[in-house]
Amino acid sequence: MSFNYLPLKNVDVPEIPIKKNVSLSASKTALIVVDMQNDFVKDKGSLLVPSAKETVLNIKRLISAARKKDVVVCYTQDTHFKDDKEWKIWPKHCEKGSWGCEIIKELKPTKNDLVFQKNRYDGFYGTTLNHYLSNVWKIENIILTGTVSNICVAQTAASAGLRWYNIVIPADSISALTEFDQALTLRQVSFLFNGVIVKSSNDIKFK
């Protein structure tokens, strides 16, 4: 069988299994909101993901449901300092202390939520996220929301999967720059890490 290694104009997306409803133990579950910051979500942001706006209400609804059941809510916050090497790859963004670095006001963390500043795509890399999830809270299930699907969401999902967390992603609560990138993320998480994909944040219940 021959294989064309060059990019193709038309690529068939493998079937992505979608579950209609998921019920999770509140005490064993954490909700992670990935990089919902002004630079990625707001029109004046330096690395705007236009579709991120469409996820805000969905994520907000899920956060509200989680808090009512005392589910752990965590935020990752992309944070960079002057001359960060990542700015050689991307335009300057999420500089510490700037408006662009702030988590959007619609999803503002409370005093009971944990915010993990990170300087790479992966929310686990160089942070204490795993310490709290595993050692302190004994978390087994992680719900991932946020932006950008195929970059920070996907890299955080990969680290979670390699640590044997059960991953759940509501498709209406993550955003990417293209439909291809969105499909790639959902496919990889479900295929590589046996993650559960649901269509909507409404499809997740806590018990």
N, C-alpha and C positions, 0 to 999 in steps of 0.2 A: 504494500500500500504506500503510495507516494503522499507526501505532506508538503504543503506550501507554507514555508516559514515566513513569507512576507505578509504584511497586513492585508487583509481582504476587505473589499468594500461591503460585502454582505456576509455577516457571520451569524450563524444560527445560535441562539442562546439555549443551552441545555435547560431542561425543565427544572424549575425551582419549586420544591415542595412547600406548599403554604398550609399552615394549620389554621383552622377557624377559631378555635378557642384554646387558651392556655391558662391553667390554674397553678399558681405558684405559692409556696409557703412564704408568708410575709417575713418570718424570722430568719429564713435562709436565703433571702433575695436582696440584691442591691440594684438600684437604678443608677446608671451612669449617664450623665449628660456631657457629651463630648464637644468642647470648643464652641459653644453657642455664644460667640463674642461679637462685638460690634464690627470688627474688621471683616468678619465672614458673613454676617447676617444683614447689616444695615447698608443702605444705598451708598453712603459715603465711605464704606469700608474699603480698605486697600486690596483685599482679596475676596471680594463679594462672591458668594455662591447664591445666585438669584433664587433658586428653589428652596433655600433654607427658610425663607419667610413662610412658606407653605407648611412647614413643620412646627412652627412655634406653638400654635394652639393645641396641636396633637401632643406635643411634649408637655405642655403646661397641664393638660388634662391628666396625663399619666403621672406627673409629679404630684398633683393633688390627690389622686387615688392612692399613691404610694404613701404619702404622708399620713393619710387617714388611717392606714394600717400599720404605721410605724416602720415602714420599709426604709432601709438605709438609702439615702439619696446623696450621690457624690457628683461633683463636677470636675472635669479636667479643664484647665485654663492654659492655653498656649501662651507662653511667656518668653520673651527674648530681650536680650540686652544689646547695647551698641556693638556693631560689627559682628553680630552673630553670623556664623557660617551659612546658616539656612537662608540668609538674605542674598546669598549668591545664587541660590536656586529659585527663590521666590522674591517678589517685591517686599520691601520692608513692611512688616506687619507685627501686630501684637507686642509692641515694645512695652516693657514693664512701666506701669504708671500712666500709660496713655489711654485716651478714650477708646481706641481700637482694641485694647487688651481687655476691657471690661466685659463681663458677662452681660448680655442684654437685659434690660430692666424688666422685661416681661417674664423672664425666668430667673429672677434674682434669687440667689441662695438665701436661706435663713440661717440663723445662728446654730441650728442643729445639723446643718448639712456640712459635708466636708468638701473643700475645694483644693484640688491638687494641681499646683503649677507644674507645667512640663515644658521642656525646651526641644523635644523631638516629637515625632508623630505619635508614638506609642505612649498611652497613658500610664503604663507600668514602668517604663524605662526611666530610671533615675528618680523615682518617686516612692512614697511610702504607701501607695495604694494597695498593693498586695498584702502588706503587713496588716493593715486594718481589715481588709476583706477576709483574709484567711486566719490570721492569728487572734484578732480581737473579736470580730463579729461572726466568725465561722460560717461565712457565706458560701453557698453552693451554686446559686443561680445569679447570673448577671443579665440585666436588661440594658441593651445599648441603644442610645439615641444620640442625635447630634449631627455634626458635619465635620469634615468632608467625608462622604461614605467610603470611597476607595482609598483614602489616605489615613486620616487619624482614626476614623471609626474602624476601618479594616485592620490597621496595625494594632489597635487596642484589643480588638476581637481576637486577633492571632495570639497575642500574649495571654489573653484569658483562656483561650482554647488549649494552649500549651501547658497551662497550669490546671487543666481539667475542670474548669468552671463550666457549668451548663449555660450556653449563650442563647438569649432570646432577643430577636430584633423585630420591632414593629416597622414594617416597610414605609409607613406614612410618617415616620418620625426620624428618618435619616435623609440626608440630601447630598446630591453630587452635582458636578458641573454638566454631566451628560447622562443620558439614559443608559448608555453602555457601562459607564462607571458604576451606576447604581446597580445594574443587573450583575456586574462582576462581583461586587461586594456580597450581595445576597447569595449568589452561587457559591462563592468561595467559603463563606461562613457555614452554609448548610452542608456543603460537600466535604470540606476539609475537617471541620470541627464538629460535625453533627449538630450544628446549631439549629434552633427552631425559628422559622420565619412566620410571622403573622402579618396579615394585611394592614391591620389598624391597631392603634393603641387601645381601642375599645375592646379588643379581643384578649386582653390580658387582665386576669382577675387575681386577687390576692386572698388567701385563706388563712 
